[in-house]
Amino acid sequence: MKTLAPSRLLSDSIVIKIKNFIAKKRLKTGDRLPTEDELARTFGVSRISLREATKPLRYLGILDSAPRRGLTVGDLRFERLKECLDFHFLVKSYPREQLLRTRIVLETSVLPQVIQQMIRDPELYDRLYALTDLPGITADPAIYLKADIAFHSEIMKASGIEPLIFFDQLLRCFFDRFRKEAAGTSKASLENGIHFHRRIIAALRDGQLTIAHDLVRESFEYYERLV
């Protein structure tokens, strides 16, 4: 069995200690941490080891550092995290069926909240419909794909369930690859996608949860049959 190098074990230990420190102190984005010297003394490590351990955290935006300000709690940089996940996707190659089922579970789970949001905000229907009515959407697959991603993202955001929205963003690189394969390039397949989108939002507007649920499943299963 392959063992980790001592330096890797030390870095992992420091990362865990930083996470526990942030949790214990209930620090939030923008809050300052102790100086590197203070953290190194607290954790019983060298400043060099501490700085090396924080490199991936800084890269991902979890920690920020600036002259005279020191270390602060940052905001996760989704684009960089998605790049890392994209590498994972390339080597892991999840079966399309698993991606499809995950997408269906996520999207159907928020439909009751989306219906409630449409009651509170009637303009949500108009915003979603506008994404199905972009110029050139049935002629240019790139326009359709961009609108499709925006459509499903808006559905998730409309739920207002922040942890689930975060999870959806985290997995978007996997789903976007699936969409690129599944969307197709023919005018008929693009028109069919728009047809599903419009039926889904009409059902949500009319409070028809079961119909909306079935349409979401049917739409993804239709695209699965195309690839």
mmCIF file of the C-alpha atoms, coordinates in Angstrom:
data_MODEL
# 
_entry.id   MODEL 
# 
loop_
_atom_site.group_PDB 
_atom_site.id 
_atom_site.type_symbol 
_atom_site.label_atom_id 
_atom_site.label_alt_id 
_atom_site.label_comp_id 
_atom_site.label_asym_id 
_atom_site.label_entity_id 
_atom_site.label_seq_id 
_atom_site.pdbx_PDB_ins_code 
_atom_site.Cartn_x 
_atom_site.Cartn_y 
_atom_site.Cartn_z 
_atom_site.occupancy 
_atom_site.B_iso_or_equiv 
_atom_site.pdbx_formal_charge 
_atom_site.auth_seq_id 
_atom_site.auth_comp_id 
_atom_site.auth_asym_id 
_atom_site.auth_atom_id 
_atom_site.pdbx_PDB_model_num 
ATOM 1   C CA . MET A 1 1   ? 0.000   0.000  0.000   1.00 0.00 ? 1   MET A CA 1 
ATOM 2   C CA . LYS A 1 2   ? 1.333   3.407  -0.982  1.00 0.00 ? 2   LYS A CA 1 
ATOM 3   C CA . THR A 1 3   ? 2.161   5.649  1.979   1.00 0.00 ? 3   THR A CA 1 
ATOM 4   C CA . LEU A 1 4   ? 2.088   9.442  2.022   1.00 0.00 ? 4   LEU A CA 1 
ATOM 5   C CA . ALA A 1 5   ? 5.321   11.380 2.359   1.00 0.00 ? 5   ALA A CA 1 
ATOM 6   C CA . PRO A 1 6   ? 5.874   12.991 5.785   1.00 0.00 ? 6   PRO A CA 1 
ATOM 7   C CA . SER A 1 7   ? 5.584   16.485 4.256   1.00 0.00 ? 7   SER A CA 1 
ATOM 8   C CA . ARG A 1 8   ? 2.193   15.585 2.782   1.00 0.00 ? 8   ARG A CA 1 
ATOM 9   C CA . LEU A 1 9   ? 1.016   14.211 6.099   1.00 0.00 ? 9   LEU A CA 1 
ATOM 10  C CA . LEU A 1 10  ? 2.141   17.401 7.832   1.00 0.00 ? 10  LEU A CA 1 
ATOM 11  C CA . SER A 1 11  ? 0.386   19.614 5.270   1.00 0.00 ? 11  SER A CA 1 
ATOM 12  C CA . ASP A 1 12  ? -2.835  17.625 5.620   1.00 0.00 ? 12  ASP A CA 1 
ATOM 13  C CA . SER A 1 13  ? -2.613  17.931 9.405   1.00 0.00 ? 13  SER A CA 1 
ATOM 14  C CA . ILE A 1 14  ? -2.146  21.709 9.191   1.00 0.00 ? 14  ILE A CA 1 
ATOM 15  C CA . VAL A 1 15  ? -5.115  22.082 6.832   1.00 0.00 ? 15  VAL A CA 1 
ATOM 16  C CA . ILE A 1 16  ? -7.312  20.165 9.288   1.00 0.00 ? 16  ILE A CA 1 
ATOM 17  C CA . LYS A 1 17  ? -6.103  22.377 12.142  1.00 0.00 ? 17  LYS A CA 1 
ATOM 18  C CA . ILE A 1 18  ? -6.870  25.544 10.150  1.00 0.00 ? 18  ILE A CA 1 
ATOM 19  C CA . LYS A 1 19  ? -10.358 24.235 9.365   1.00 0.00 ? 19  LYS A CA 1 
ATOM 20  C CA . ASN A 1 20  ? -10.966 23.379 13.014  1.00 0.00 ? 20  ASN A CA 1 
ATOM 21  C CA . PHE A 1 21  ? -9.670  26.800 14.085  1.00 0.00 ? 21  PHE A CA 1 
ATOM 22  C CA . ILE A 1 22  ? -12.061 28.572 11.700  1.00 0.00 ? 22  ILE A CA 1 
ATOM 23  C CA . ALA A 1 23  ? -14.956 26.404 12.884  1.00 0.00 ? 23  ALA A CA 1 
ATOM 24  C CA . LYS A 1 24  ? -14.177 26.885 16.578  1.00 0.00 ? 24  LYS A CA 1 
ATOM 25  C CA . LYS A 1 25  ? -13.872 30.659 16.215  1.00 0.00 ? 25  LYS A CA 1 
ATOM 26  C CA . ARG A 1 26  ? -16.949 30.766 13.942  1.00 0.00 ? 26  ARG A CA 1 
ATOM 27  C CA . LEU A 1 27  ? -15.075 32.877 11.410  1.00 0.00 ? 27  LEU A CA 1 
ATOM 28  C CA . LYS A 1 28  ? -16.864 34.049 8.279   1.00 0.00 ? 28  LYS A CA 1 
ATOM 29  C CA . THR A 1 29  ? -15.780 35.372 4.897   1.00 0.00 ? 29  THR A CA 1 
ATOM 30  C CA . GLY A 1 30  ? -13.590 38.434 5.373   1.00 0.00 ? 30  GLY A CA 1 
ATOM 31  C CA . ASP A 1 31  ? -12.673 37.680 8.992   1.00 0.00 ? 31  ASP A CA 1 
ATOM 32  C CA . ARG A 1 32  ? -8.982  37.841 9.840   1.00 0.00 ? 32  ARG A CA 1 
ATOM 33  C CA . LEU A 1 33  ? -6.946  34.928 11.106  1.00 0.00 ? 33  LEU A CA 1 
ATOM 34  C CA . PRO A 1 34  ? -3.880  35.252 13.360  1.00 0.00 ? 34  PRO A CA 1 
ATOM 35  C CA . THR A 1 35  ? -0.576  35.993 11.652  1.00 0.00 ? 35  THR A CA 1 
ATOM 36  C CA . GLU A 1 36  ? 1.410   33.175 10.087  1.00 0.00 ? 36  GLU A CA 1 
ATOM 37  C CA . ASP A 1 37  ? 3.872   33.320 12.984  1.00 0.00 ? 37  ASP A CA 1 
ATOM 38  C CA . GLU A 1 38  ? 1.043   33.069 15.514  1.00 0.00 ? 38  GLU A CA 1 
ATOM 39  C CA . LEU A 1 39  ? -0.625  30.186 13.692  1.00 0.00 ? 39  LEU A CA 1 
ATOM 40  C CA . ALA A 1 40  ? 2.686   28.355 13.306  1.00 0.00 ? 40  ALA A CA 1 
ATOM 41  C CA . ARG A 1 41  ? 3.315   28.629 17.057  1.00 0.00 ? 41  ARG A CA 1 
ATOM 42  C CA . THR A 1 42  ? -0.268  27.567 17.860  1.00 0.00 ? 42  THR A CA 1 
ATOM 43  C CA . PHE A 1 43  ? 0.006   24.487 15.651  1.00 0.00 ? 43  PHE A CA 1 
ATOM 44  C CA . GLY A 1 44  ? 3.598   23.696 16.641  1.00 0.00 ? 44  GLY A CA 1 
ATOM 45  C CA . VAL A 1 45  ? 4.948   23.845 13.077  1.00 0.00 ? 45  VAL A CA 1 
ATOM 46  C CA . SER A 1 46  ? 7.353   26.031 11.153  1.00 0.00 ? 46  SER A CA 1 
ATOM 47  C CA . ARG A 1 47  ? 6.194   29.079 9.251   1.00 0.00 ? 47  ARG A CA 1 
ATOM 48  C CA . ILE A 1 48  ? 7.473   27.467 6.046   1.00 0.00 ? 48  ILE A CA 1 
ATOM 49  C CA . SER A 1 49  ? 5.346   24.359 6.655   1.00 0.00 ? 49  SER A CA 1 
ATOM 50  C CA . LEU A 1 50  ? 2.321   26.505 7.407   1.00 0.00 ? 50  LEU A CA 1 
ATOM 51  C CA . ARG A 1 51  ? 2.735   28.541 4.226   1.00 0.00 ? 51  ARG A CA 1 
ATOM 52  C CA . GLU A 1 52  ? 3.199   25.405 2.131   1.00 0.00 ? 52  GLU A CA 1 
ATOM 53  C CA . ALA A 1 53  ? 0.038   23.869 3.604   1.00 0.00 ? 53  ALA A CA 1 
ATOM 54  C CA . THR A 1 54  ? -2.038  26.971 2.870   1.00 0.00 ? 54  THR A CA 1 
ATOM 55  C CA . LYS A 1 55  ? -1.085  27.140 -0.825  1.00 0.00 ? 55  LYS A CA 1 
ATOM 56  C CA . PRO A 1 56  ? -4.005  25.000 -2.073  1.00 0.00 ? 56  PRO A CA 1 
ATOM 57  C CA . LEU A 1 57  ? -6.388  26.863 0.240   1.00 0.00 ? 57  LEU A CA 1 
ATOM 58  C CA . ARG A 1 58  ? -5.238  30.168 -1.214  1.00 0.00 ? 58  ARG A CA 1 
ATOM 59  C CA . TYR A 1 59  ? -5.497  28.843 -4.758  1.00 0.00 ? 59  TYR A CA 1 
ATOM 60  C CA . LEU A 1 60  ? -9.111  27.823 -4.187  1.00 0.00 ? 60  LEU A CA 1 
ATOM 61  C CA . GLY A 1 61  ? -9.908  31.120 -2.482  1.00 0.00 ? 61  GLY A CA 1 
ATOM 62  C CA . ILE A 1 62  ? -10.689 29.515 0.874   1.00 0.00 ? 62  ILE A CA 1 
ATOM 63  C CA . LEU A 1 63  ? -7.974  31.707 2.375   1.00 0.00 ? 63  LEU A CA 1 
ATOM 64  C CA . ASP A 1 64  ? -6.860  35.138 1.196   1.00 0.00 ? 64  ASP A CA 1 
ATOM 65  C CA . SER A 1 65  ? -3.682  36.952 2.040   1.00 0.00 ? 65  SER A CA 1 
ATOM 66  C CA . ALA A 1 66  ? -2.642  40.546 1.480   1.00 0.00 ? 66  ALA A CA 1 
ATOM 67  C CA . PRO A 1 67  ? 0.208   42.800 2.651   1.00 0.00 ? 67  PRO A CA 1 
ATOM 68  C CA . ARG A 1 68  ? -0.472  44.392 6.046   1.00 0.00 ? 68  ARG A CA 1 
ATOM 69  C CA . ARG A 1 69  ? -3.726  42.464 6.343   1.00 0.00 ? 69  ARG A CA 1 
ATOM 70  C CA . GLY A 1 70  ? -2.435  38.933 6.622   1.00 0.00 ? 70  GLY A CA 1 
ATOM 71  C CA . LEU A 1 71  ? -4.630  35.869 6.264   1.00 0.00 ? 71  LEU A CA 1 
ATOM 72  C CA . THR A 1 72  ? -8.392  36.207 6.007   1.00 0.00 ? 72  THR A CA 1 
ATOM 73  C CA . VAL A 1 73  ? -11.213 33.767 5.332   1.00 0.00 ? 73  VAL A CA 1 
ATOM 74  C CA . GLY A 1 74  ? -11.987 33.980 1.630   1.00 0.00 ? 74  GLY A CA 1 
ATOM 75  C CA . ASP A 1 75  ? -14.718 32.928 -0.783  1.00 0.00 ? 75  ASP A CA 1 
ATOM 76  C CA . LEU A 1 76  ? -14.418 29.651 -2.630  1.00 0.00 ? 76  LEU A CA 1 
ATOM 77  C CA . ARG A 1 77  ? -13.473 30.273 -6.264  1.00 0.00 ? 77  ARG A CA 1 
ATOM 78  C CA . PHE A 1 78  ? -15.840 28.033 -8.146  1.00 0.00 ? 78  PHE A CA 1 
ATOM 79  C CA . GLU A 1 79  ? -14.055 28.345 -11.473 1.00 0.00 ? 79  GLU A CA 1 
ATOM 80  C CA . ARG A 1 80  ? -10.825 26.994 -10.009 1.00 0.00 ? 80  ARG A CA 1 
ATOM 81  C CA . LEU A 1 81  ? -12.606 24.253 -8.120  1.00 0.00 ? 81  LEU A CA 1 
ATOM 82  C CA . LYS A 1 82  ? -14.492 23.300 -11.287 1.00 0.00 ? 82  LYS A CA 1 
ATOM 83  C CA . GLU A 1 83  ? -11.187 22.991 -13.134 1.00 0.00 ? 83  GLU A CA 1 
ATOM 84  C CA . CYS A 1 84  ? -10.010 20.533 -10.476 1.00 0.00 ? 84  CYS A CA 1 
ATOM 85  C CA . LEU A 1 85  ? -13.278 18.604 -10.672 1.00 0.00 ? 85  LEU A CA 1 
ATOM 86  C CA . ASP A 1 86  ? -13.026 18.560 -14.454 1.00 0.00 ? 86  ASP A CA 1 
ATOM 87  C CA . PHE A 1 87  ? -9.753  16.635 -14.182 1.00 0.00 ? 87  PHE A CA 1 
ATOM 88  C CA . HIS A 1 88  ? -11.514 14.203 -11.873 1.00 0.00 ? 88  HIS A CA 1 
ATOM 89  C CA . PHE A 1 89  ? -14.327 13.807 -14.396 1.00 0.00 ? 89  PHE A CA 1 
ATOM 90  C CA . LEU A 1 90  ? -11.869 13.068 -17.209 1.00 0.00 ? 90  LEU A CA 1 
ATOM 91  C CA . VAL A 1 91  ? -10.152 10.257 -15.353 1.00 0.00 ? 91  VAL A CA 1 
ATOM 92  C CA . LYS A 1 92  ? -13.220 8.912  -13.554 1.00 0.00 ? 92  LYS A CA 1 
ATOM 93  C CA . SER A 1 93  ? -15.648 8.910  -16.483 1.00 0.00 ? 93  SER A CA 1 
ATOM 94  C CA . TYR A 1 94  ? -18.896 8.516  -14.585 1.00 0.00 ? 94  TYR A CA 1 
ATOM 95  C CA . PRO A 1 95  ? -21.530 6.628  -16.584 1.00 0.00 ? 95  PRO A CA 1 
ATOM 96  C CA . ARG A 1 96  ? -23.994 8.953  -18.289 1.00 0.00 ? 96  ARG A CA 1 
ATOM 97  C CA . GLU A 1 97  ? -26.860 7.184  -16.553 1.00 0.00 ? 97  GLU A CA 1 
ATOM 98  C CA . GLN A 1 98  ? -25.448 8.144  -13.134 1.00 0.00 ? 98  GLN A CA 1 
ATOM 99  C CA . LEU A 1 99  ? -25.109 11.779 -14.202 1.00 0.00 ? 99  LEU A CA 1 
ATOM 100 C CA . LEU A 1 100 ? -28.641 11.693 -15.548 1.00 0.00 ? 100 LEU A CA 1 
ATOM 101 C CA . ARG A 1 101 ? -30.083 10.244 -12.340 1.00 0.00 ? 101 ARG A CA 1 
ATOM 102 C CA . THR A 1 102 ? -28.192 12.749 -10.200 1.00 0.00 ? 102 THR A CA 1 
ATOM 103 C CA . ARG A 1 103 ? -29.476 15.630 -12.308 1.00 0.00 ? 103 ARG A CA 1 
ATOM 104 C CA . ILE A 1 104 ? -33.052 14.353 -12.079 1.00 0.00 ? 104 ILE A CA 1 
ATOM 105 C CA . VAL A 1 105 ? -32.848 13.928 -8.295  1.00 0.00 ? 105 VAL A CA 1 
ATOM 106 C CA . LEU A 1 106 ? -31.480 17.451 -7.837  1.00 0.00 ? 106 LEU A CA 1 
ATOM 107 C CA . GLU A 1 107 ? -33.904 19.214 -10.117 1.00 0.00 ? 107 GLU A CA 1 
ATOM 108 C CA . THR A 1 108 ? -37.103 17.408 -9.170  1.00 0.00 ? 108 THR A CA 1 
ATOM 109 C CA . SER A 1 109 ? -36.341 17.925 -5.474  1.00 0.00 ? 109 SER A CA 1 
ATOM 110 C CA . VAL A 1 110 ? -36.657 21.723 -5.770  1.00 0.00 ? 110 VAL A CA 1 
ATOM 111 C CA . LEU A 1 111 ? -39.837 21.890 -7.871  1.00 0.00 ? 111 LEU A CA 1 
ATOM 112 C CA . PRO A 1 112 ? -42.215 22.474 -4.917  1.00 0.00 ? 112 PRO A CA 1 
ATOM 113 C CA . GLN A 1 113 ? -40.119 25.463 -3.824  1.00 0.00 ? 113 GLN A CA 1 
ATOM 114 C CA . VAL A 1 114 ? -39.993 26.797 -7.397  1.00 0.00 ? 114 VAL A CA 1 
ATOM 115 C CA . ILE A 1 115 ? -43.796 26.703 -7.578  1.00 0.00 ? 115 ILE A CA 1 
ATOM 116 C CA . GLN A 1 116 ? -43.975 28.735 -4.383  1.00 0.00 ? 116 GLN A CA 1 
ATOM 117 C CA . GLN A 1 117 ? -41.408 31.173 -5.728  1.00 0.00 ? 117 GLN A CA 1 
ATOM 118 C CA . MET A 1 118 ? -43.441 31.638 -8.914  1.00 0.00 ? 118 MET A CA 1 
ATOM 119 C CA . ILE A 1 119 ? -46.447 32.563 -6.773  1.00 0.00 ? 119 ILE A CA 1 
ATOM 120 C CA . ARG A 1 120 ? -44.368 35.192 -4.964  1.00 0.00 ? 120 ARG A CA 1 
ATOM 121 C CA . ASP A 1 121 ? -42.552 36.362 -8.080  1.00 0.00 ? 121 ASP A CA 1 
ATOM 122 C CA . PRO A 1 122 ? -44.645 36.030 -11.285 1.00 0.00 ? 122 PRO A CA 1 
ATOM 123 C CA . GLU A 1 123 ? -41.745 37.503 -13.277 1.00 0.00 ? 123 GLU A CA 1 
ATOM 124 C CA . LEU A 1 124 ? -39.805 34.289 -12.714 1.00 0.00 ? 124 LEU A CA 1 
ATOM 125 C CA . TYR A 1 125 ? -41.903 32.613 -15.400 1.00 0.00 ? 125 TYR A CA 1 
ATOM 126 C CA . ASP A 1 126 ? -41.090 35.444 -17.821 1.00 0.00 ? 126 ASP A CA 1 
ATOM 127 C CA . ARG A 1 127 ? -37.363 35.190 -17.083 1.00 0.00 ? 127 ARG A CA 1 
ATOM 128 C CA . LEU A 1 128 ? -37.366 31.456 -17.682 1.00 0.00 ? 128 LEU A CA 1 
ATOM 129 C CA . TYR A 1 129 ? -39.457 31.774 -20.846 1.00 0.00 ? 129 TYR A CA 1 
ATOM 130 C CA . ALA A 1 130 ? -37.092 34.435 -22.191 1.00 0.00 ? 130 ALA A CA 1 
ATOM 131 C CA . LEU A 1 131 ? -34.260 31.903 -22.013 1.00 0.00 ? 131 LEU A CA 1 
ATOM 132 C CA . THR A 1 132 ? -36.205 29.668 -24.414 1.00 0.00 ? 132 THR A CA 1 
ATOM 133 C CA . ASP A 1 133 ? -36.825 32.504 -26.841 1.00 0.00 ? 133 ASP A CA 1 
ATOM 134 C CA . LEU A 1 134 ? -33.336 33.790 -27.613 1.00 0.00 ? 134 LEU A CA 1 
ATOM 135 C CA . PRO A 1 135 ? -32.564 34.733 -31.245 1.00 0.00 ? 135 PRO A CA 1 
ATOM 136 C CA . GLY A 1 136 ? -30.893 31.840 -33.053 1.00 0.00 ? 136 GLY A CA 1 
ATOM 137 C CA . ILE A 1 137 ? -31.521 29.352 -30.253 1.00 0.00 ? 137 ILE A CA 1 
ATOM 138 C CA . THR A 1 138 ? -32.805 26.643 -32.612 1.00 0.00 ? 138 THR A CA 1 
ATOM 139 C CA . ALA A 1 139 ? -30.161 27.314 -35.253 1.00 0.00 ? 139 ALA A CA 1 
ATOM 140 C CA . ASP A 1 140 ? -26.980 27.589 -33.178 1.00 0.00 ? 140 ASP A CA 1 
ATOM 141 C CA . PRO A 1 141 ? -26.206 24.736 -30.728 1.00 0.00 ? 141 PRO A CA 1 
ATOM 142 C CA . ALA A 1 142 ? -23.838 27.029 -28.793 1.00 0.00 ? 142 ALA A CA 1 
ATOM 143 C CA . ILE A 1 143 ? -26.657 29.505 -28.111 1.00 0.00 ? 143 ILE A CA 1 
ATOM 144 C CA . TYR A 1 144 ? -28.969 26.676 -27.130 1.00 0.00 ? 144 TYR A CA 1 
ATOM 145 C CA . LEU A 1 145 ? -26.405 25.147 -24.755 1.00 0.00 ? 145 LEU A CA 1 
ATOM 146 C CA . LYS A 1 146 ? -25.769 28.483 -23.036 1.00 0.00 ? 146 LYS A CA 1 
ATOM 147 C CA . ALA A 1 147 ? -29.513 29.051 -22.639 1.00 0.00 ? 147 ALA A CA 1 
ATOM 148 C CA . ASP A 1 148 ? -30.047 25.494 -21.401 1.00 0.00 ? 148 ASP A CA 1 
ATOM 149 C CA . ILE A 1 149 ? -27.401 25.871 -18.689 1.00 0.00 ? 149 ILE A CA 1 
ATOM 150 C CA . ALA A 1 150 ? -28.895 29.218 -17.656 1.00 0.00 ? 150 ALA A CA 1 
ATOM 151 C CA . PHE A 1 151 ? -32.403 27.721 -17.610 1.00 0.00 ? 151 PHE A CA 1 
ATOM 152 C CA . HIS A 1 152 ? -31.543 24.874 -15.253 1.00 0.00 ? 152 HIS A CA 1 
ATOM 153 C CA . SER A 1 153 ? -29.386 27.150 -13.111 1.00 0.00 ? 153 SER A CA 1 
ATOM 154 C CA . GLU A 1 154 ? -32.318 29.562 -12.728 1.00 0.00 ? 154 GLU A CA 1 
ATOM 155 C CA . ILE A 1 155 ? -34.583 26.661 -11.715 1.00 0.00 ? 155 ILE A CA 1 
ATOM 156 C CA . MET A 1 156 ? -32.160 25.694 -8.947  1.00 0.00 ? 156 MET A CA 1 
ATOM 157 C CA . LYS A 1 157 ? -31.668 29.294 -7.782  1.00 0.00 ? 157 LYS A CA 1 
ATOM 158 C CA . ALA A 1 158 ? -35.427 29.840 -7.651  1.00 0.00 ? 158 ALA A CA 1 
ATOM 159 C CA . SER A 1 159 ? -35.662 27.202 -4.924  1.00 0.00 ? 159 SER A CA 1 
ATOM 160 C CA . GLY A 1 160 ? -33.829 29.487 -2.516  1.00 0.00 ? 160 GLY A CA 1 
ATOM 161 C CA . ILE A 1 161 ? -32.184 26.449 -0.861  1.00 0.00 ? 161 ILE A CA 1 
ATOM 162 C CA . GLU A 1 162 ? -28.621 27.735 -0.583  1.00 0.00 ? 162 GLU A CA 1 
ATOM 163 C CA . PRO A 1 163 ? -26.844 24.434 0.268   1.00 0.00 ? 163 PRO A CA 1 
ATOM 164 C CA . LEU A 1 164 ? -28.517 22.715 -2.682  1.00 0.00 ? 164 LEU A CA 1 
ATOM 165 C CA . ILE A 1 165 ? -27.667 25.617 -5.003  1.00 0.00 ? 165 ILE A CA 1 
ATOM 166 C CA . PHE A 1 166 ? -24.047 25.343 -3.862  1.00 0.00 ? 166 PHE A CA 1 
ATOM 167 C CA . PHE A 1 167 ? -24.059 21.592 -4.518  1.00 0.00 ? 167 PHE A CA 1 
ATOM 168 C CA . ASP A 1 168 ? -25.527 22.172 -7.972  1.00 0.00 ? 168 ASP A CA 1 
ATOM 169 C CA . GLN A 1 169 ? -22.785 24.679 -8.787  1.00 0.00 ? 169 GLN A CA 1 
ATOM 170 C CA . LEU A 1 170 ? -20.176 22.257 -7.514  1.00 0.00 ? 170 LEU A CA 1 
ATOM 171 C CA . LEU A 1 171 ? -21.352 19.519 -9.857  1.00 0.00 ? 171 LEU A CA 1 
ATOM 172 C CA . ARG A 1 172 ? -22.033 21.765 -12.824 1.00 0.00 ? 172 ARG A CA 1 
ATOM 173 C CA . CYS A 1 173 ? -18.864 20.735 -14.671 1.00 0.00 ? 173 CYS A CA 1 
ATOM 174 C CA . PHE A 1 174 ? -20.149 17.145 -14.778 1.00 0.00 ? 174 PHE A CA 1 
ATOM 175 C CA . PHE A 1 175 ? -23.619 18.178 -15.909 1.00 0.00 ? 175 PHE A CA 1 
ATOM 176 C CA . ASP A 1 176 ? -22.336 20.643 -18.488 1.00 0.00 ? 176 ASP A CA 1 
ATOM 177 C CA . ARG A 1 177 ? -20.352 17.900 -20.152 1.00 0.00 ? 177 ARG A CA 1 
ATOM 178 C CA . PHE A 1 178 ? -23.446 15.724 -20.180 1.00 0.00 ? 178 PHE A CA 1 
ATOM 179 C CA . ARG A 1 179 ? -25.481 18.546 -21.747 1.00 0.00 ? 179 ARG A CA 1 
ATOM 180 C CA . LYS A 1 180 ? -22.905 19.092 -24.497 1.00 0.00 ? 180 LYS A CA 1 
ATOM 181 C CA . GLU A 1 181 ? -23.190 15.446 -25.447 1.00 0.00 ? 181 GLU A CA 1 
ATOM 182 C CA . ALA A 1 182 ? -26.942 15.205 -25.024 1.00 0.00 ? 182 ALA A CA 1 
ATOM 183 C CA . ALA A 1 183 ? -28.189 18.441 -26.551 1.00 0.00 ? 183 ALA A CA 1 
ATOM 184 C CA . GLY A 1 184 ? -27.548 17.334 -30.109 1.00 0.00 ? 184 GLY A CA 1 
ATOM 185 C CA . THR A 1 185 ? -26.980 19.636 -33.047 1.00 0.00 ? 185 THR A CA 1 
ATOM 186 C CA . SER A 1 186 ? -30.035 19.142 -35.228 1.00 0.00 ? 186 SER A CA 1 
ATOM 187 C CA . LYS A 1 187 ? -32.782 21.753 -35.363 1.00 0.00 ? 187 LYS A CA 1 
ATOM 188 C CA . ALA A 1 188 ? -35.301 19.104 -34.317 1.00 0.00 ? 188 ALA A CA 1 
ATOM 189 C CA . SER A 1 189 ? -33.427 18.167 -31.125 1.00 0.00 ? 189 SER A CA 1 
ATOM 190 C CA . LEU A 1 190 ? -32.970 21.823 -30.146 1.00 0.00 ? 190 LEU A CA 1 
ATOM 191 C CA . GLU A 1 191 ? -36.639 22.565 -30.759 1.00 0.00 ? 191 GLU A CA 1 
ATOM 192 C CA . ASN A 1 192 ? -37.590 19.533 -28.704 1.00 0.00 ? 192 ASN A CA 1 
ATOM 193 C CA . GLY A 1 193 ? -35.469 20.815 -25.812 1.00 0.00 ? 193 GLY A CA 1 
ATOM 194 C CA . ILE A 1 194 ? -37.220 24.176 -25.917 1.00 0.00 ? 194 ILE A CA 1 
ATOM 195 C CA . HIS A 1 195 ? -40.560 22.397 -26.071 1.00 0.00 ? 195 HIS A CA 1 
ATOM 196 C CA . PHE A 1 196 ? -39.764 20.567 -22.827 1.00 0.00 ? 196 PHE A CA 1 
ATOM 197 C CA . HIS A 1 197 ? -38.537 23.734 -21.116 1.00 0.00 ? 197 HIS A CA 1 
ATOM 198 C CA . ARG A 1 198 ? -41.714 25.636 -21.951 1.00 0.00 ? 198 ARG A CA 1 
ATOM 199 C CA . ARG A 1 199 ? -43.959 22.813 -20.806 1.00 0.00 ? 199 ARG A CA 1 
ATOM 200 C CA . ILE A 1 200 ? -42.044 22.527 -17.530 1.00 0.00 ? 200 ILE A CA 1 
ATOM 201 C CA . ILE A 1 201 ? -42.338 26.207 -16.636 1.00 0.00 ? 201 ILE A CA 1 
ATOM 202 C CA . ALA A 1 202 ? -45.996 26.294 -17.687 1.00 0.00 ? 202 ALA A CA 1 
ATOM 203 C CA . ALA A 1 203 ? -46.698 23.402 -15.310 1.00 0.00 ? 203 ALA A CA 1 
ATOM 204 C CA . LEU A 1 204 ? -44.792 25.168 -12.519 1.00 0.00 ? 204 LEU A CA 1 
ATOM 205 C CA . ARG A 1 205 ? -46.714 28.390 -13.150 1.00 0.00 ? 205 ARG A CA 1 
ATOM 206 C CA . ASP A 1 206 ? -49.994 26.495 -12.965 1.00 0.00 ? 206 ASP A CA 1 
ATOM 207 C CA . GLY A 1 207 ? -48.984 24.683 -9.776  1.00 0.00 ? 207 GLY A CA 1 
ATOM 208 C CA . GLN A 1 208 ? -49.009 21.258 -11.469 1.00 0.00 ? 208 GLN A CA 1 
ATOM 209 C CA . LEU A 1 209 ? -46.195 19.619 -9.500  1.00 0.00 ? 209 LEU A CA 1 
ATOM 210 C CA . THR A 1 210 ? -46.718 16.049 -10.713 1.00 0.00 ? 210 THR A CA 1 
ATOM 211 C CA . ILE A 1 211 ? -46.734 17.123 -14.352 1.00 0.00 ? 211 ILE A CA 1 
ATOM 212 C CA . ALA A 1 212 ? -43.627 19.289 -13.896 1.00 0.00 ? 212 ALA A CA 1 
ATOM 213 C CA . HIS A 1 213 ? -41.880 16.411 -12.122 1.00 0.00 ? 213 HIS A CA 1 
ATOM 214 C CA . ASP A 1 214 ? -42.701 13.967 -14.938 1.00 0.00 ? 214 ASP A CA 1 
ATOM 215 C CA . LEU A 1 215 ? -41.646 16.458 -17.617 1.00 0.00 ? 215 LEU A CA 1 
ATOM 216 C CA . VAL A 1 216 ? -38.243 17.016 -16.008 1.00 0.00 ? 216 VAL A CA 1 
ATOM 217 C CA . ARG A 1 217 ? -37.640 13.270 -15.918 1.00 0.00 ? 217 ARG A CA 1 
ATOM 218 C CA . GLU A 1 218 ? -38.895 12.842 -19.473 1.00 0.00 ? 218 GLU A CA 1 
ATOM 219 C CA . SER A 1 219 ? -36.740 15.686 -20.798 1.00 0.00 ? 219 SER A CA 1 
ATOM 220 C CA . PHE A 1 220 ? -33.502 14.280 -19.410 1.00 0.00 ? 220 PHE A CA 1 
ATOM 221 C CA . GLU A 1 221 ? -34.386 10.734 -20.418 1.00 0.00 ? 221 GLU A CA 1 
ATOM 222 C CA . TYR A 1 222 ? -35.098 11.982 -23.939 1.00 0.00 ? 222 TYR A CA 1 
ATOM 223 C CA . TYR A 1 223 ? -31.595 13.451 -24.215 1.00 0.00 ? 223 TYR A CA 1 
ATOM 224 C CA . GLU A 1 224 ? -30.099 10.295 -22.759 1.00 0.00 ? 224 GLU A CA 1 
ATOM 225 C CA . ARG A 1 225 ? -31.562 8.410  -25.706 1.00 0.00 ? 225 ARG A CA 1 
ATOM 226 C CA . LEU A 1 226 ? -29.824 10.755 -28.138 1.00 0.00 ? 226 LEU A CA 1 
ATOM 227 C CA . VAL A 1 227 ? -26.279 9.947  -26.982 1.00 0.00 ? 227 VAL A CA 1 
# 
